[in-house]
């Protein structure tokens, strides 16, 4: 065991006889790897239970501590020796400092002021009642827990009150998004009340630290600490905030000074450290200074987004888990011994739940919120998390909480957070069957004749917007109602919380009105601006915008919910060649479960407009000019349909028929035929490729071809396939004759397709045999591709559709509600 006064940073290596575990930096690396490994493994184990990542990180810290692995003396001696604790805690504290800066950065005080009286009343009740209950609990614990009577009653009361009344705002936001409750009345009220609660918690924490800092005989010290803290906050808001507003403007897109931006970034990060130092100097914890400094950063503009992009992954992914590990090393669950101690734990858990849930439920009922929603709101407000752990650690540092009390309160925080998701799911699980319109019922409803073609376009990257606009324009032979859905991934990053902080009552998060505080929001503004400009130019197309912010695992459900609610005829999914694997998986899930037809658009630069018109659309993001402009192009764009037969190919023919009416589109239908032998005379002759065995389907194929042949705008070609059909298809795609190729997905048995091919194809065909060949990035295909899958859309006789959402939660959406625009 090395002497703590002679600890060196790095060793000379094992070949020199040094043990790296006796040196600070190699040991810190090993500790970090171990912490990350355990926390990530636990997160994967808890993922099926839909628990937030903070649960896994807290449990990981406890497992490394004296409650589990730390009970082994050899493990503690070599991996977490006592001399390494200050080093680990110092590194973790830097991560905590910057994380609390991000918390302040994501908390918008102006939105809190706009939240209304109901949210303020609910937050006040959720804080006051647990505080009142905390008085009795504190009295009981001080009498029962040994050694707790040594701390002052007032200090213990304040820390207990904060621990019982706090709500973890970031954890709550992610739970709401996971449960698809973010934009319901419950979700919006919970977010607003949690924001109020967050501010109140930091004020109470500052009060608790100030009281704990002074001795019982020197209350004057606590008063000076409080006054100094108030003066610090006033200085930050009155003096520093205007400076940071000026800095934010200097770093906006209008001031392109890269070197200057770097200087401002460094100064801001230095300001975080300086603010932490000042509050520590005052006698309040350093994290309070970082949090207040985060509040001074303007939420509008690009500066806040750049700050988050620079530091959040490193802080949240690497440094913050170290804080949970250091907390776990202090948590010894074995200190909770005997029936009396476990009874105290149950009393604390019951008091916490009763105070939060009961107070929120009663006030919710008084505010005329339904009983079910009021109960769910109370459970959601009982969520704990990182802030709770910070409060408990500070209480332990200040000697207000002993080991047993600390362990009891950590277990309470874990239990209350773990119970949130399953409890809310249970509350909303039972719904009357009469309120749910089943698919079988919908399929029997008479198909309503719509005056407009309803299409939903799903976008996740702004680069594909111009090509999608060209595709939509080519289909506008009759009025179109277009629903544009922008997909945004919800992650554990603070930028995700900034996006979901403000949500509209349209069934899904909407971030159009949020300022450009991250690259994702900037892309959202670009997308909305482009479609708005397009709608001004084309009066035949009505456009509605929606943004879905959710995890990748459930994102396809958001698409399906909107498609069913809006009764769309077709979903168009964008699939650029640079799209990641995760987005392609989402497309496959939609193809498998969609309630209507689906088209996958593989964009390779399909442009129907001239360059001047493209510039008009692009300039709309910076201009408010709504002048109507006439579209003019020079050369018609050639569109090709490859026809084999079946419902998917007939749907592709129908789309081609609409395109043929566009003045700037030339449509060619290529019906593929192949050489076959007659069994009697062994002579080769041409016969139609017909993979469909059903005679009725064959009649429908012929009928669709005859109907389209009556159009003078369509050219028909029958192409004979000599050998491999895939080579023929690829040659068409590589010919550079056509701008766009339409092909049916073709849901055929593999045994029927294989004889047409000269090579074996993968059993897991994703876009059909022809679709996969044309969409493949391995071949030099120059044209864009639209792969079509046909399905009859579900119809409703009512203008308002009530649909089942995830976990039985229902959302009613009215298609003509102006708030959806």
C-alpha positions in Angstrom: 0.0 0.0 0.0 1.6 3.3 -1.1 2.0 6.2 1.3 -0.7 8.8 0.6 1.8 11.6 0.9 4.0 10.2 -1.8 1.4 9.3 -4.5 2.7 9.7 -8.0 0.7 10.4 -11.1 2.0 7.6 -13.4 4.2 4.6 -13.0 7.4 3.5 -14.8 5.6 0.4 -16.1 5.4 -3.3 -15.1 8.9 -4.0 -16.6 10.4 -1.7 -14.1 8.6 -3.5 -11.3 5.9 -0.9 -10.7 2.3 -1.9 -10.0 0.1 0.6 -12.0 -2.7 0.3 -9.3 -0.4 2.1 -6.9 -0.4 5.2 -9.0 -3.1 7.8 -9.4 -3.7 8.1 -13.1 -3.6 4.3 -14.2 -5.9 3.5 -11.3 -8.3 6.3 -12.3 -8.4 4.9 -15.8 -9.3 1.4 -14.5 -12.0 2.8 -12.2 -13.5 4.7 -15.0 -13.6 1.7 -17.3 -15.2 -0.4 -14.5 -17.8 2.2 -13.8 -18.8 2.6 -17.4 -18.9 -1.1 -18.0 -21.2 -1.9 -15.1 -23.5 1.1 -15.6 -24.0 0.3 -19.3 -24.6 -3.4 -18.6 -27.3 -2.5 -16.0 -28.8 0.0 -18.4 -29.2 -2.8 -21.0 -30.8 -5.1 -18.4 -33.3 -2.4 -17.2 -34.2 -1.3 -20.8 -37.0 -3.8 -21.1 -38.5 -2.3 -18.0 -38.3 1.2 -19.6 -36.3 2.6 -16.7 -34.3 5.8 -17.1 -30.5 5.5 -17.3 -30.0 7.3 -14.0 -31.4 4.2 -12.2 -28.7 2.0 -13.8 -26.0 4.5 -12.9 -27.1 4.7 -9.2 -27.3 0.9 -9.0 -23.9 0.6 -10.6 -22.4 2.9 -7.9 -24.1 0.9 -5.1 -22.8 -2.4 -6.6 -19.2 -1.0 -6.5 -19.6 0.2 -3.0 -19.5 -1.5 0.4 -23.0 -2.9 -0.3 -21.8 -5.5 -2.8 -18.4 -5.7 -4.4 -16.8 -3.4 -1.9 -17.4 -6.0 0.8 -14.5 -7.9 -0.6 -11.4 -6.4 1.1 -9.0 -7.3 -1.7 -11.3 -5.5 -4.3 -11.5 -2.4 -2.2 -7.7 -2.5 -1.5 -6.7 -2.7 -5.1 -9.5 -1.0 -7.1 -11.0 1.6 -4.8 -8.4 2.2 -2.0 -9.1 5.0 0.4 -6.2 7.2 -0.9 -7.9 7.3 -4.4 -11.2 8.6 -3.2 -10.3 12.3 -3.2 -8.9 12.0 -6.8 -12.1 10.1 -8.0 -14.4 12.6 -6.3 -12.5 15.6 -7.7 -12.8 14.3 -11.3 -16.4 13.5 -10.7 -17.1 16.9 -9.2 -15.8 18.6 -12.4 -18.3 16.5 -14.4 -21.0 17.4 -11.9 -20.1 21.1 -12.1 -20.6 21.1 -15.9 -23.6 18.9 -15.8 -25.4 21.4 -13.5 -24.3 24.1 -15.9 -26.2 22.2 -18.6 -29.2 21.8 -16.3 -29.3 25.6 -15.9 -28.8 26.0 -19.6 -31.8 23.9 -20.4 -34.1 25.5 -17.9 -36.0 28.4 -19.5 -37.2 30.8 -16.9 -39.4 32.7 -19.3 -41.4 29.5 -20.1 -41.8 28.9 -16.4 -43.4 32.3 -16.0 -45.8 31.4 -18.8 -46.8 28.1 -17.3 -49.8 29.5 -15.5 -51.3 29.3 -12.0 -52.4 25.7 -12.2 -48.8 24.5 -12.7 -47.5 26.8 -9.9 -50.3 25.6 -7.5 -49.5 22.0 -8.2 -45.8 22.5 -7.8 -46.4 24.4 -4.5 -48.5 21.6 -3.2 -46.0 19.0 -4.2 -43.3 20.9 -2.2 -45.3 22.0 0.8 -47.0 18.8 1.9 -43.8 16.6 1.7 -42.0 19.4 3.7 -44.8 19.2 6.4 -44.6 15.4 6.5 -40.8 15.8 6.7 -41.2 17.5 10.1 -42.6 14.3 11.7 -40.3 12.0 9.8 -37.2 14.1 11.0 -38.4 13.9 14.6 -38.9 10.1 14.3 -35.5 9.5 12.6 -33.5 11.6 15.1 -35.0 9.5 17.9 -34.5 6.1 16.3 -31.3 6.4 14.2 -28.2 6.3 16.3 -25.9 9.3 16.0 -28.4 11.4 14.1 -29.3 13.5 17.1 -25.8 15.0 16.9 -26.8 17.1 13.9 -29.0 20.2 14.4 -32.7 19.7 14.1 -33.3 22.6 11.7 -30.5 21.5 9.4 -31.7 17.9 9.4 -35.3 19.1 8.7 -34.3 21.2 5.7 -32.3 18.4 4.1 -35.1 15.9 4.8 -37.7 18.3 3.4 -35.6 18.9 0.2 -35.0 15.1 -0.2 -38.8 14.3 0.1 -40.1 17.2 -2.0 -37.7 17.3 -5.0 -38.7 16.3 -8.5 -36.0 15.3 -11.1 -36.8 17.5 -14.1 -34.5 15.7 -16.7 -35.5 12.2 -15.6 -39.2 13.2 -15.6 -39.0 14.5 -19.2 -37.5 11.3 -20.5 -40.1 9.2 -18.7 -42.9 11.3 -20.2 -41.4 10.9 -23.7 -40.9 7.2 -23.3 -44.6 6.8 -22.2 -45.8 9.1 -25.1 -47.3 11.4 -22.5 -45.2 14.4 -23.3 -47.8 16.6 -25.0 -50.9 15.3 -23.2 -52.4 17.5 -20.5 -50.7 15.4 -17.8 -47.3 15.7 -19.5 -47.5 19.4 -20.1 -48.7 20.0 -16.5 -46.0 17.7 -15.1 -43.2 19.5 -17.1 -44.3 22.9 -16.0 -44.7 22.0 -12.4 -41.4 20.2 -12.4 -39.7 23.3 -13.7 -41.1 25.3 -10.8 -40.1 22.6 -8.5 -36.5 22.6 -9.9 -36.1 26.3 -9.2 -37.5 25.9 -5.7 -35.3 22.9 -5.0 -32.1 24.8 -5.7 -33.2 27.7 -3.5 -34.0 25.3 -0.7 -30.7 23.5 -1.2 -28.8 26.7 -0.9 -30.7 27.4 2.3 -29.9 23.9 3.6 -26.2 24.3 2.8 -26.1 27.7 4.4 -27.7 26.4 7.6 -25.4 23.4 7.7 -22.3 25.6 7.2 -22.8 27.5 10.4 -22.5 25.9 13.9 -25.4 25.9 16.3 -23.9 28.7 18.3 -23.2 30.9 15.3 -26.4 31.4 13.4 -24.9 34.7 12.2 -22.6 32.8 9.8 -25.7 31.2 8.1 -27.3 34.6 7.7 -24.1 36.0 6.0 -24.0 32.9 3.7 -27.6 33.4 2.7 -27.2 37.2 2.1 -24.0 36.5 0.1 -25.8 33.9 -2.0 -28.6 36.3 -2.8 -26.1 39.0 -3.7 -24.4 36.5 -6.0 -27.6 35.6 -7.8 -28.5 39.3 -8.2 -25.0 40.0 -9.7 -25.3 37.1 -12.1 -28.7 38.2 -13.3 -28.1 41.9 -13.5 -24.5 42.1 -14.6 -23.5 38.8 -16.1 -26.7 38.0 -18.0 -26.5 41.1 -20.3 -22.8 40.2 -21.1 -23.8 36.6 -22.0 -26.6 38.0 -24.2 -24.0 40.1 -26.1 -21.7 37.0 -26.3 -24.6 35.0 -27.7 -25.2 37.6 -30.4 -21.5 37.7 -31.4 -21.6 33.9 -31.9 -24.7 33.9 -34.0 -24.6 32.9 -37.7 -24.6 36.6 -38.7 -21.1 37.0 -37.2 -18.9 34.5 -38.9 -15.8 34.8 -36.8 -14.5 31.3 -36.1 -11.5 32.4 -34.0 -13.7 34.8 -32.0 -16.2 32.0 -31.3 -13.4 29.9 -29.8 -12.5 32.7 -27.5 -16.1 33.2 -26.3 -16.5 29.4 -25.8 -13.3 29.2 -23.7 -14.4 32.3 -21.7 -17.8 30.7 -21.0 -16.3 27.4 -19.8 -14.0 29.4 -17.6 -17.0 31.3 -16.3 -18.5 28.0 -15.2 -15.4 27.3 -13.1 -15.2 30.8 -11.8 -18.9 30.8 -10.7 -18.4 27.5 -8.9 -15.3 28.9 -7.1 -17.3 32.0 -6.0 -20.2 30.0 -4.5 -17.8 27.6 -2.8 -16.0 30.7 -1.4 -19.3 32.0 -0.1 -20.0 28.8 1.7 -22.6 27.4 -0.7 -21.7 24.3 -2.8 -19.9 25.1 -6.1 -22.5 23.4 -8.2 -25.0 26.2 -7.3 -22.8 28.7 -9.0 -22.5 26.6 -12.2 -26.3 26.2 -12.2 -27.0 30.0 -11.9 -24.4 30.7 -14.6 -26.3 28.3 -16.9 -29.4 30.4 -16.3 -27.7 33.5 -17.6 -27.1 32.0 -21.0 -29.8 33.1 -23.5 -31.9 30.2 -24.8 -32.4 31.8 -28.2 -29.7 31.8 -30.8 -27.1 29.2 -31.7 -24.7 29.8 -28.8 -26.5 27.6 -26.3 -26.7 24.7 -28.8 -22.9 25.0 -29.6 -22.1 24.9 -25.9 -24.2 21.7 -25.4 -22.6 20.1 -28.5 -19.2 20.8 -27.1 -19.5 19.4 -23.6 -22.6 17.3 -23.0 -21.4 13.9 -24.4 -18.1 14.1 -22.6 -19.7 15.2 -19.3 -22.9 13.0 -19.4 -21.2 9.9 -20.9 -17.9 9.8 -19.1 -17.6 12.1 -16.0 -21.1 11.9 -14.6 -21.1 8.2 -14.0 -18.0 8.7 -11.9 -20.1 10.8 -9.6 -22.7 8.0 -9.2 -19.8 5.6 -8.5 -18.4 7.9 -5.8 -21.8 8.2 -4.3 -22.2 4.4 -4.4 -18.9 4.0 -2.5 -20.5 6.0 0.3 -23.8 4.0 0.3 -23.7 0.9 2.6 -27.1 -0.8 2.4 -25.9 -3.2 5.1 -26.2 -0.3 7.6 -30.0 -0.8 7.3 -30.1 -3.7 9.8 -33.0 -5.3 11.6 -36.7 -4.9 11.3 -36.7 -1.5 12.9 -34.3 -0.1 10.2 -36.2 -1.6 7.4 -39.4 -0.3 8.9 -37.9 3.2 8.9 -37.2 2.7 5.2 -40.8 1.9 4.6 -41.9 4.9 6.6 -39.7 7.2 4.6 -40.9 5.7 1.2 -44.5 5.9 2.3 -44.1 9.5 3.5 -42.4 10.6 0.3 -45.1 9.0 -1.9 -48.0 10.2 0.3 -46.7 13.7 0.4 -46.1 14.1 -3.3 -48.9 12.0 -4.7 -51.6 13.1 -2.2 -50.7 16.8 -2.4 -50.6 16.8 -6.2 -53.8 14.6 -6.5 -55.9 16.9 -4.2 -54.8 20.1 -5.9 -55.3 18.5 -9.4 -58.8 17.6 -8.5 -59.4 21.2 -7.2 -58.1 22.4 -10.6 -60.7 20.3 -12.3 -58.2 17.8 -13.7 -59.8 14.3 -14.1 -59.1 11.9 -11.2 -57.0 9.5 -13.4 -54.9 12.3 -14.7 -54.4 13.8 -11.3 -53.3 10.5 -9.9 -50.8 10.0 -12.7 -49.6 13.5 -12.2 -48.8 12.8 -8.6 -46.9 9.7 -9.4 -44.9 11.5 -12.1 -44.0 14.4 -9.7 -42.6 11.8 -7.3 -39.7 11.1 -9.7 -36.3 11.4 -8.1 -32.8 11.4 -9.7 -29.5 13.1 -9.8 -30.5 16.2 -7.9 -31.8 14.0 -5.1 -28.4 12.3 -4.9 -26.6 15.7 -4.9 -28.7 16.8 -1.9 -27.9 13.6 0.0 -24.2 13.8 -0.8 -24.0 17.4 0.4 -25.9 16.4 3.6 -23.4 13.6 4.2 -20.4 15.9 3.6 -21.9 18.5 6.1 -22.3 15.7 8.7 -26.1 16.3 8.7 -26.8 12.7 7.5 -25.0 9.7 8.9 -24.3 6.4 7.0 -27.6 4.8 7.9 -29.7 7.8 7.1 -27.8 8.3 3.8 -28.5 4.7 2.8 -32.2 4.9 3.7 -32.7 8.1 1.6 -30.7 6.7 -1.4 -32.9 3.6 -1.4 -36.0 5.8 -1.2 -34.9 7.7 -4.2 -34.3 4.5 -6.2 -37.7 3.0 -5.3 -39.7 6.1 -6.1 -38.1 6.6 -9.4 -38.3 2.9 -10.3 -42.0 2.7 -9.5 -42.9 5.7 -11.7 -43.1 4.1 -15.2 -44.9 0.9 -14.2 -47.4 2.8 -12.0 -48.3 5.3 -14.7 -48.6 2.5 -17.2 -51.0 0.7 -14.8 -53.1 3.8 -14.3 -53.7 4.2 -18.0 -53.8 0.5 -18.8 -57.5 -0.1 -18.5 -59.7 1.6 -21.1 -63.2 0.7 -22.1 -63.3 -1.4 -25.3 -66.0 0.9 -26.7 -63.5 3.7 -26.8 -61.1 1.9 -29.0 -61.7 1.5 -32.8 -60.1 -1.8 -33.7 -58.5 -2.5 -37.1 -61.1 -5.2 -37.8 -63.9 -2.6 -37.4 -62.1 0.0 -39.5 -61.6 -2.5 -42.3 -65.3 -3.0 -42.5 -66.2 0.7 -42.7 -67.3 2.0 -46.1 -64.4 3.8 -47.9 -65.2 7.5 -47.9 -64.6 9.4 -51.1 -62.0 12.0 -50.2 -61.8 15.2 -52.2 -58.1 15.3 -51.4 -55.3 12.7 -51.7 -53.9 12.4 -48.2 -50.1 11.8 -48.1 -47.8 11.7 -45.2 -44.1 12.5 -45.8 -41.6 11.4 -43.1 -38.3 13.3 -42.9 -35.2 12.8 -40.7 -32.6 14.8 -42.7 -33.1 18.2 -44.3 -30.9 17.3 -47.3 -33.7 15.3 -48.8 -36.4 18.0 -48.7 -35.9 19.4 -52.3 -36.2 16.0 -53.9 -39.3 15.2 -51.8 -40.9 18.5 -52.8 -40.3 17.5 -56.5 -41.9 14.1 -55.9 -44.9 15.7 -54.3 -45.3 18.2 -57.1 -45.2 15.5 -59.7 -48.3 13.9 -57.9 -50.4 17.0 -57.8 -52.8 16.3 -60.6 -55.6 16.8 -58.0 -55.6 18.5 -54.6 -53.3 17.0 -52.0 -53.4 17.2 -48.2 -49.8 16.7 -47.1 -48.7 15.9 -43.6 -45.0 16.5 -43.0 -43.5 14.6 -40.1 -40.0 15.4 -38.9 -38.4 12.7 -36.9 -36.0 13.7 -34.1 -34.3 11.2 -31.9 -34.8 11.5 -28.2 -31.6 10.7 -26.4 -30.2 11.2 -22.9 -28.6 14.4 -24.0 -29.6 17.8 -22.6 -30.4 19.0 -26.1 -33.2 16.5 -26.3 -34.7 18.0 -23.1 -34.4 21.5 -24.6 -36.5 20.3 -27.5 -39.2 18.7 -25.4 -39.3 21.5 -22.9 -41.9 23.3 -24.9 -44.6 21.2 -26.5 -47.9 21.9 -28.2 -51.3 20.2 -27.8 -51.2 18.4 -31.1 -50.6 14.9 -30.0 -46.8 15.1 -30.6 -44.0 17.5 -29.7 -43.7 20.5 -31.9 -40.5 22.6 -32.0 -41.2 25.0 -34.9 -41.4 28.0 -32.6 -38.3 27.1 -30.5 -35.3 29.2 -31.4 -32.3 27.7 -33.1 -30.5 26.5 -30.0 -29.1 23.3 -31.5 -28.4 21.9 -34.9 -31.5 19.7 -34.8 -33.7 22.7 -34.2 -31.9 24.6 -36.9 -32.7 21.7 -39.3 -36.3 21.8 -38.1 -36.6 25.5 -39.0 -35.1 24.8 -42.5 -37.6 22.0 -43.1 -40.6 24.0 -42.0 -39.5 27.1 -44.0 -39.1 25.0 -47.2 -42.5 23.5 -47.0 -44.1 26.8 -46.1 -42.6 28.4 -49.1 -43.8 25.6 -51.3 -47.4 25.9 -49.9 -47.4 29.6 -50.9 -46.4 28.7 -54.5 -48.9 25.8 -54.8 -52.5 26.5 -53.7 -53.5 22.9 -54.6 -51.5 21.5 -51.7 -52.5 21.9 -48.0 -49.6 21.3 -45.7 -49.6 20.3 -42.0 -46.3 20.1 -39.9 -45.6 17.7 -37.1 -42.4 16.8 -35.3 -42.1 13.5 -33.4 -39.4 13.4 -30.7 -39.0 9.9 -29.3 -36.5 7.1 -29.0 -35.6 5.1 -32.1 -37.2 1.9 -30.7 -40.7 3.5 -30.6 -40.4 6.1 -33.4 -42.3 3.9 -35.9 -45.2 3.9 -33.5 -45.4 7.7 -33.8 -45.5 7.5 -37.6 -48.3 4.8 -37.5 -50.4 6.8 -34.9 -50.4 9.9 -37.1 -51.1 8.0 -40.3 -54.1 6.3 -38.7 -55.4 9.4 -37.0 -55.2 11.4 -40.3 -56.4 8.6 -42.4 -53.7 9.0 -45.0 -53.7 7.0 -48.2 -49.9 6.7 -48.4 -46.8 7.2 -46.2 -43.6 8.3 -48.1 -40.5 7.4 -46.2 -37.2 9.0 -47.2 -34.1 6.8 -47.4 -31.0 8.6 -48.6 -27.9 6.4 -49.4 -26.1 8.1 -46.5 -28.9 7.2 -44.0 -27.8 5.2 -41.0 -28.8 1.7 -40.3 -31.2 2.8 -37.5 -33.3 4.8 -39.8 -33.5 1.9 -42.3 -34.8 -0.3 -39.4 -37.5 2.3 -38.7 -38.5 2.1 -42.3 -38.8 -1.7 -42.2 -41.0 -1.5 -39.1 -43.3 0.9 -40.8 -43.5 -1.3 -43.9 -44.5 -4.3 -41.8 -47.2 -2.7 -39.7 -48.5 0.4 -41.6 -52.3 0.7 -41.9 -52.0 2.1 -45.4 -49.8 2.0 -48.5 -46.1 2.9 -48.0 -43.5 4.1 -50.4 -39.8 4.3 -49.7 -38.1 7.1 -51.6 -34.4 6.5 -52.3 -33.1 10.0 -53.2 -30.3 10.4 -55.7 -31.1 14.0 -56.6 -34.5 14.0 -58.2 -35.3 17.6 -59.2 -38.4 18.6 -61.0 -38.0 22.4 -60.7 -35.5 24.7 -62.3 -32.6 26.0 -60.3 -34.3 29.4 -59.9 -37.3 27.8 -58.3 -35.1 25.8 -56.0 -33.4 29.0 -54.9 -36.9 30.5 -54.2 -37.8 27.7 -51.8 -34.4 27.8 -50.1 -34.5 31.6 -49.6 -37.8 31.3 -47.7 -36.0 30.5 -44.5 -34.5 34.0 -44.4 -37.3 35.9 -46.3 -40.9 36.7 -45.5 -41.9 37.4 -49.1 -45.0 35.4 -50.0 -45.1 36.3 -53.7 -46.6 33.6 -55.9 -44.2 32.4 -58.6 -44.8 30.3 -61.6 -42.8 27.1 -62.0 -40.9 26.9 -65.2 -38.6 24.1 -66.4 -36.9 23.5 -69.7 -36.6 19.8 -70.1 -39.3 17.3 -69.0 -38.1 14.7 -66.5 -38.4 11.1 -67.5 -40.1 8.7 -65.0 -40.1 4.9 -65.5 -42.3 2.2 -64.0 -41.1 -1.4 -64.0 -44.2 -3.6 -64.0 -44.2 -7.3 -63.1 -47.7 -7.7 -61.6 -49.5 -7.7 -58.3 -51.0 -5.1 -56.0 -47.8 -3.3 -55.3 -47.0 -2.8 -59.0 -50.6 -1.7 -59.7 -50.2 1.0 -57.0 -47.0 2.1 -58.7 -49.0 2.4 -62.0 -51.6 4.5 -60.3 -48.9 6.9 -59.0 -47.4 7.0 -62.5 -50.8 7.9 -63.9 -51.0 10.9 -61.6 -47.4 11.9 -62.6 -48.3 11.7 -66.3 -50.7 14.7 -66.0 -47.8 16.9 -65.0 -46.5 19.1 -67.8 -42.9 18.5 -66.9 -43.0 14.7 -66.5 -42.7 12.0 -69.2 -43.8 8.6 -68.0 -42.7 5.3 -69.5 -44.1 1.9 -68.4 -41.8 -1.0 -69.0 -43.5 -4.4 -68.8 -40.8 -7.0 -68.4 -41.2 -10.3 -70.3 -38.8 -13.2 -70.5 -37.9 -16.1 -72.8 -39.4 -19.4 -71.9 -39.6 -22.9 -73.5 -42.8 -24.5 -74.6 -43.1 -28.0 -73.0 -44.5 -29.5 -76.3 -42.4 -28.1 -79.2 -39.4 -26.9 -77.1 -39.4 -23.6 -79.0 -38.6 -20.3 -77.2 -41.2 -17.6 -77.2 -42.1 -14.5 -75.2 -44.4 -14.8 -72.3 -45.5 -12.4 -69.6 -43.8 -12.6 -66.2 -46.7 -13.3 -63.8 -45.6 -14.3 -60.3 -49.2 -14.0 -59.1 -51.1 -17.3 -59.3 -54.5 -15.9 -58.5 -56.5 -15.5 -61.7 -58.4 -12.5 -60.2 -55.1 -10.7 -59.6 -54.0 -11.4 -63.2 -57.3 -9.8 -64.4 -56.7 -6.8 -62.2 -53.1 -6.4 -63.7 -54.4 -6.5 -67.2 -57.2 -4.1 -66.4 -54.7 -1.6 -64.9 -52.5 -1.8 -68.0 -55.5 -1.3 -70.3 -56.7 1.7 -68.3 -53.3 3.4 -68.4 -52.8 2.6 -72.1 -55.8 4.8 -72.8 -53.7 7.8 -71.7 -51.8 9.5 -74.4 -49.2 10.9 -72.0 -47.8 7.4 -71.2 -45.3 5.5 -73.3 -45.4 1.6 -73.1 -42.5 -0.7 -73.7 -42.4 -4.5 -73.4 -38.8 -5.5 -72.7 -37.7 -9.1 -73.2 -35.4 -10.5 -70.5 -32.9 -12.9 -72.1 -31.0 -14.0 -69.0 -30.9 -12.4 -65.6 -33.7 -10.1 -64.8 -31.6 -8.3 -62.2 -29.0 -7.4 -64.8 -31.8 -5.9 -66.9 -33.2 -3.9 -64.0 -29.7 -2.6 -63.1 -29.0 -1.6 -66.7 -32.2 0.5 -66.7 -31.1 2.2 -63.4 -27.6 2.8 -64.7 -28.7 4.1 -68.1 -29.0 7.7 -66.9 -32.2 8.0 -69.1 -34.7 8.2 -66.3 -34.7 10.6 -63.3 -37.0 8.4 -61.3 -37.9 4.7 -61.3 -41.0 3.4 -59.7 -41.2 -0.3 -58.7 -43.5 -2.4 -56.6 -42.1 -4.0 -53.5 -43.6 -7.4 -54.6 -44.5 -9.6 -51.7 -43.9 -12.9 -53.5 -42.8 -16.2 -52.1 -39.0 -16.6 -52.6 -39.5 -19.9 -54.5 -41.4 -18.0 -57.2 -38.8 -15.3 -57.6 -35.6 -17.4 -57.6 -36.2 -19.0 -61.0 -36.2 -15.6 -62.6 -32.8 -14.8 -61.2 -29.3 -15.9 -62.3 -28.0 -15.7 -58.7 -29.2 -16.4 -55.2 -30.7 -13.5 -53.3 -30.8 -12.9 -49.6 -33.7 -14.6 -47.7 -34.4 -11.3 -45.9 -35.6 -9.2 -48.9 -36.2 -5.7 -47.5 -37.6 -3.7 -50.5 -38.4 -6.6 -52.7 -36.1 -8.2 -55.3 -36.2 -5.3 -57.8 -36.3 -2.6 -55.1 -33.2 -4.0 -53.4 -31.4 -4.1 -56.7 -32.2 -0.4 -57.5 -31.7 0.9 -53.9 -28.4 -0.9 -53.4 -25.4 1.5 -53.0 -23.0 -1.2 -54.3 -24.2 -0.7 -57.9 -23.7 2.6 -59.7 -27.5 3.4 -60.0 -27.9 7.0 -61.1 -31.7 7.5 -60.8 -33.8 8.0 -57.7 -36.1 5.1 -56.8 -39.6 4.9 -55.3 -40.5 1.5 -54.0 -44.2 1.1 -53.5 -46.1 -1.3 -51.1 -49.9 -1.3 -51.5 -52.4 -1.6 -48.7 -56.0 -0.5 -48.4 -56.2 2.5 -45.9 -58.3 2.3 -42.9 -61.3 4.7 -43.1 -63.5 6.2 -40.4 -66.9 7.7 -40.9 -66.2 10.4 -38.3 -64.0 13.4 -38.8 -62.4 12.7 -35.5 -60.6 9.4 -34.9 -59.9 8.0 -31.5 -57.0 5.6 -31.7 -55.2 3.4 -29.2 -51.7 4.5 -28.4 -48.9 2.8 -26.7 -49.8 1.2 -23.3 -53.5 1.9 -23.9 -53.1 5.7 -23.7 -55.6 7.2 -26.1 -55.2 10.4 -28.0 -58.0 12.1 -30.0 -56.9 14.2 -33.0 -59.1 16.4 -35.1 -57.8 16.8 -38.7 -59.1 20.3 -39.1 -57.8 21.7 -35.8 -56.0 24.9 -36.7 -53.5 24.3 -33.9 -52.1 21.5 -36.0 -50.8 23.9 -38.6 
